[in-house]
C-alpha cells in the first residue's frame, strides 16, 4: 500500500509539471538530492533498502550540461519519492557505459535507466538486458528491441505545434502574408516540418531558412542582422539552438536600428524563384511588409539567457526539452516493472511550448536543479 501511495504521489508530481495546465509552485517543499548524489556514482539510501527492495540505477555521461543535470535530478527526486534506493553511475558513452553496467550489476542494481544522446550506448543496453535487468531508455530512442521500455521525447508533434503557434501570432498581428524564418546551425529537420505544417494550416505564409555559419556570437549577430535587413518580409523566426534565441534578438535589434538610421529605400519586391510550368506561382513579398522590421521570435531550450529574454519580452515563446519529465516518467516506469506490472514498450513525453505567463513553473524546476547540483550560471 505504501508503494502504491508513493506511485500516486509521484504521478501527481509529474502531472503538475505538464505544459500549461498546472500550478507554478509545483516543486515547492520537495527534498533536494543529498551530497552523496552529487559525487559519482551517487547513492541515495532509504530505510527500505535493508528490506530487500530493488535498487534503481541511472547511467549517463555527466558532461555538466543542463540536460545531464535535469535527467539526474528527475531520476533522483522521483526515486526518492517512490521510496527506492538509487545510484547514478557517471560514465563516458561507449565503453564507459558498458563498464557502468558491470558496476551496477555488482552493486545490486536490478533496474536501470540509460541516457544515450549520441547513440553510442547500444552495447550497454544489450549487456544490461542480457543480465536480466529491467532496462529503460530515457529521452532518446534506443535501437535495441528487447529492452523493457523506452520513454522518449515526442519530436513529431511539437514542430507542428511550434509552427502553428508562430503563425497564429502573425495572424494576431493582422498579417495576411509574410515569411517565417527557421534559424540555427542545423535547420533541416525543423525546416521540413515547419514547411509542411504551414502549407497545411497557414498557406498565406512562407517558410524559409538561414543557417548560422559563425561561431563567434557577434559575428553570428552581424550575419543574421544583415539577412533580416535585406529580407524585411520575415515576420516570424524560430531559433533552433539553445543559444540562437539571444542571437536572433540582438540581430533583430541591430537590423531595426540600421534600417531606421540609414533611410535605405525599400527595394522592389521580386519573386523568390521562377516556377516551372504547372508549379505554384513564385512567392512575391507584399511591399507593405518591407517598410518595417517586426519579427516575433520563438526560442528553443532551457537556459538562464532564454528565461531572461522572457522577462524582457524579447521572445514570445520557448520550446522546452523535457529531460526532467522523461527521467521522472522513466523512473516511474522502472517502478512498475520491478513490481511486476506491465509498461508500454514506447511512451512519449510532450515537449511543452512555454509562454511568458507559464514560464515560472519550468523556472522552478530549473532553479531547484541548479541548487541541487550547485551549478554556475
C-alpha positions in Angstrom: 0.0 0.0 0.0 2.9 2.4 0.8 4.4 1.7 -2.6 1.0 2.4 -4.4 0.7 5.6 -2.4 4.2 6.7 -3.4 3.5 6.0 -7.0 0.3 8.0 -6.9 2.3 10.9 -5.3 5.0 11.0 -7.9 2.4 10.7 -10.7 0.7 13.7 -9.3 4.1 15.5 -9.1 4.8 14.7 -12.7 1.4 15.9 -13.9 1.9 19.1 -12.1 4.9 19.9 -14.3 3.0 19.3 -17.6 2.7 22.0 -20.1 0.3 24.9 -19.3 -2.0 23.0 -17.0 -0.5 23.0 -13.5 0.4 25.4 -10.7 3.7 27.3 -10.9 4.8 26.3 -7.4 4.5 22.6 -8.0 8.1 21.9 -6.9 7.9 23.7 -3.5 8.9 21.8 -0.5 10.5 18.8 -2.3 13.7 17.5 -0.7 16.9 18.1 -2.7 19.4 15.3 -3.5 21.9 14.6 -0.8 25.6 15.4 -1.2 26.2 11.8 -1.9 24.1 12.2 -5.0 26.3 15.0 -6.3 29.5 12.9 -6.5 29.6 9.8 -8.6 28.5 7.3 -8.5 25.8 9.0 -6.5 23.9 6.8 -3.9 20.7 7.5 -2.1 19.9 5.2 0.7 16.4 4.7 2.1 15.1 2.7 5.0 13.6 0.2 2.5 17.0 -0.8 1.1 17.6 -3.1 4.0 14.2 -4.7 3.4 15.3 -6.1 0.1 13.7 -3.6 -2.2 15.4 -3.2 -5.6 18.0 -0.5 -6.2 17.4 1.7 -9.2 20.3 2.9 -11.3 20.9 5.6 -13.9 23.8 5.5 -16.4 24.8 8.7 -18.2 27.7 10.8 -19.3 27.7 13.7 -16.8 29.2 16.3 -19.0 28.0 19.2 -16.8 25.2 20.1 -19.2 21.7 21.1 -18.2 20.3 18.1 -20.0 22.5 15.8 -17.8 21.7 17.6 -14.6 18.0 17.7 -15.3 18.0 14.0 -16.1 19.8 13.1 -12.9 17.5 15.4 -10.9 14.4 13.9 -12.4 15.6 10.4 -11.6 16.9 11.0 -8.1 13.9 13.1 -7.0 11.4 10.6 -8.3 13.2 7.5 -6.9 13.3 9.2 -3.5 9.6 10.0 -3.7 8.9 6.4 -4.6 11.0 5.2 -1.6 13.8 3.5 -3.6 17.5 3.4 -3.1 19.1 4.9 -6.2 22.5 5.2 -7.7 23.8 7.4 -10.5 26.7 5.9 -12.5 28.5 8.7 -14.3 30.3 7.2 -17.3 31.5 8.2 -20.7 29.5 6.9 -23.6 30.5 3.6 -25.2 33.0 1.6 -23.2 32.4 3.7 -20.1 28.7 2.9 -20.2 29.4 -0.8 -20.7 31.7 -0.8 -17.6 29.0 1.1 -15.7 26.5 -1.7 -16.4 29.0 -4.2 -14.9 29.5 -2.0 -11.9 25.7 -1.6 -11.4 25.2 -5.3 -11.5 28.0 -5.9 -8.9 26.4 -3.2 -6.7 23.0 -4.9 -6.7 21.2 -2.7 -9.2 18.3 -4.7 -10.8 16.6 -2.0 -12.8 18.5 0.7 -14.7 17.7 3.7 -16.9 20.3 4.6 -19.6 20.6 8.1 -21.1 22.1 7.9 -24.6 22.0 11.2 -26.5 24.7 10.1 -29.1 23.6 6.6 -29.9 26.8 5.1 -28.6 25.5 3.0 -25.7 23.8 0.2 -27.7 26.2 -2.3 -26.2 25.4 -1.1 -22.7 21.7 -1.6 -23.3 22.3 -5.1 -24.7 24.5 -6.1 -21.7 22.0 -4.9 -19.2 19.2 -6.7 -20.8 21.3 -9.8 -21.1 21.8 -9.8 -17.3 18.1 -9.8 -16.9 17.9 -6.2 -15.6 14.8 -4.1 -16.2 16.1 -1.5 -18.7 14.5 1.8 -19.7 15.8 4.2 -22.3 15.4 7.9 -21.3 14.5 10.7 -23.7 16.4 9.3 -26.8 15.1 6.3 -28.7 17.2 3.1 -28.4 17.8 0.7 -31.3 17.8 -2.3 -29.0 14.5 -4.0 -29.3 14.5 -6.3 -26.3 14.9 -3.7 -23.5 11.9 -3.3 -21.2 10.7 0.2 -22.2 11.5 3.5 -23.7 10.3 6.9 -22.5 11.3 9.3 -25.2 10.6 12.9 -26.2 7.9 13.5 -28.8 9.8 15.0 -31.7 7.0 14.6 -34.2 4.1 16.8 -33.0 6.0 19.7 -31.3 7.3 21.1 -34.6 3.8 21.3 -35.9 2.6 23.0 -32.7 5.5 25.4 -32.8 4.8 26.3 -36.4 1.1 26.8 -35.9 1.8 28.9 -32.7 4.2 31.2 -34.5 1.8 31.5 -37.5 -1.1 32.2 -35.2 0.9 35.0 -33.6 1.4 36.5 -37.0 -2.3 36.3 -37.6 -2.9 38.1 -34.3 -0.7 40.9 -35.7 -3.1 41.2 -38.7 -0.5 39.9 -41.1 -2.0 38.4 -44.3 1.3 37.3 -45.7 5.0 37.1 -44.8 7.8 34.7 -44.2 8.7 32.5 -41.2 12.5 32.0 -40.8 14.0 28.8 -39.3 17.4 29.9 -38.0 20.3 28.0 -36.4 23.2 25.6 -37.1 21.2 22.7 -38.3 17.9 23.7 -39.7 17.0 20.8 -42.0 14.5 18.9 -39.7 12.8 21.9 -38.4 12.6 23.5 -41.9 10.9 20.4 -43.4 8.3 20.1 -40.6 7.6 23.8 -40.4 7.1 23.9 -44.1 4.7 21.0 -44.1 2.7 22.4 -41.2 2.5 26.0 -42.6 1.4 24.7 -46.0 -1.3 22.6 -44.4 -2.6 25.2 -41.9 -1.5 28.7 -42.9 -0.8 28.7 -46.6 -0.7 32.5 -46.7 2.7 32.4 -45.0 6.0 31.0 -46.4 8.8 29.2 -44.6 12.5 29.8 -45.3 15.8 29.1 -43.6 19.1 30.8 -42.7 21.9 28.6 -41.4 24.3 30.1 -38.8 27.8 29.9 -40.1 29.7 31.9 -37.5 30.7 30.5 -34.1 31.6 33.9 -32.6 28.5 35.5 -31.1 28.9 39.0 -32.5 29.7 37.6 -36.0 26.6 35.5 -35.8 24.5 38.5 -34.9 26.0 40.5 -37.7 25.3 37.9 -40.4 21.7 37.4 -39.3 21.1 41.1 -38.9 22.2 41.6 -42.5 19.9 38.8 -43.7 16.9 40.3 -41.8 17.6 43.8 -43.0 17.5 42.6 -46.6 14.5 40.3 -46.1 12.1 42.5 -44.2 9.1 40.4 -45.1 10.3 37.9 -42.4 7.8 38.4 -39.6 8.4 35.3 -37.5 11.5 33.4 -36.5 12.2 30.0 -34.8 15.6 29.7 -33.3 16.7 26.1 -33.4 19.6 26.1 -31.0 19.5 26.9 -27.3 21.9 29.9 -27.8 20.3 31.1 -31.0 17.4 33.0 -29.3 19.8 35.6 -28.0 21.5 35.9 -31.3 18.1 36.4 -33.1 17.0 39.1 -30.6 20.3 41.0 -31.0 20.2 40.6 -34.7 16.6 41.9 -34.9 17.6 44.9 -32.8 20.6 45.7 -35.0 18.6 45.3 -38.2 15.9 47.7 -36.9 18.5 50.3 -35.8 20.3 50.1 -39.1 17.1 50.4 -41.1 15.9 53.4 -39.1 19.2 55.2 -39.3 20.1 54.5 -42.9 16.9 55.6 -44.5 17.5 52.8 -47.1 14.9 52.7 -49.8 12.6 49.8 -50.0 13.6 47.6 -52.9 11.0 46.5 -55.4 9.7 43.0 -54.4 10.9 40.2 -56.6 9.9 36.6 -56.8 12.0 34.1 -54.8 12.2 31.9 -57.9 10.7 31.4 -61.3 8.3 28.5 -61.1 8.3 25.6 -63.6 5.2 25.2 -65.8 2.4 23.9 -63.7 4.1 24.7 -60.3 2.7 27.1 -57.7 3.5 30.7 -58.6 6.7 32.1 -57.0 6.3 34.0 -53.8 6.4 37.8 -54.2 6.6 39.8 -51.0 3.9 42.4 -50.3 5.6 45.8 -50.5 3.8 46.8 -47.3 5.8 44.1 -45.4 9.1 45.7 -46.4 8.6 49.1 -44.7 9.4 48.0 -41.2 11.2 45.2 -39.3 9.0 43.4 -36.8 9.9 39.8 -36.0 8.2 37.5 -33.5 10.9 35.1 -32.1 10.2 31.6 -30.7 13.2 30.0 -29.0 14.2 26.5 -28.0 15.8 25.2 -24.9 16.1 25.8 -21.1 18.7 28.3 -20.2 19.2 31.4 -18.0 19.6 33.5 -21.1 16.3 32.4 -22.6 14.4 33.0 -19.4 15.8 36.5 -19.2 14.6 37.1 -22.7 11.1 36.1 -21.5 11.3 38.6 -18.6 12.4 41.3 -21.1 9.6 40.4 -23.5 12.2 39.8 -26.2 11.0 36.4 -27.2 7.3 35.3 -27.4 7.6 31.5 -26.6 10.1 28.8 -25.8 10.1 25.1 -26.5 11.4 23.1 -23.6 13.3 19.8 -23.9 11.6 17.6 -21.2 14.7 15.9 -19.8 13.4 16.2 -16.3 9.9 14.9 -17.2 11.3 12.0 -19.3 13.6 10.9 -16.4 10.8 11.2 -13.9 8.4 9.1 -16.1 11.2 6.6 -16.9 11.8 6.1 -13.1 8.1 5.6 -12.6 8.3 3.0 -15.4 11.1 1.2 -13.6 9.0 1.1 -10.5 6.1 -0.5 -12.5 8.5 -3.1 -14.0 10.2 -4.1 -10.7 6.7 -4.6 -9.2 5.8 -6.9 -12.0 3.3 -4.6 -13.7 3.2 -4.0 -17.5 4.5 -0.9 -19.1 4.3 0.4 -22.7 7.2 -0.6 -24.8 7.4 3.0 -26.0 5.8 6.1 -24.4 6.3 9.7 -25.4 6.8 12.8 -23.4 5.4 16.0 -24.8 7.8 18.9 -25.5 6.0 21.8 -23.9 5.8 25.2 -25.5 6.1 27.8 -22.8 4.8 31.4 -23.0 5.7 34.2 -20.6 2.7 33.6 -18.4 3.6 29.9 -17.9 7.4 30.1 -17.6 7.5 30.2 -13.8 6.7 26.5 -13.3 9.6 25.5 -15.5 11.9 28.0 -14.0 11.2 26.4 -10.6 12.4 23.0 -11.7 15.5 24.6 -13.4 16.3 26.6 -10.3 15.9 23.6 -8.0 18.2 21.6 -10.2 20.9 24.2 -10.1 20.7 24.4 -6.4 20.8 20.6 -6.1 23.9 20.3 -8.2 25.4 23.7 -7.4 25.8 24.7 -11.0 27.1 28.1 -12.0 25.4 30.4 -14.5 
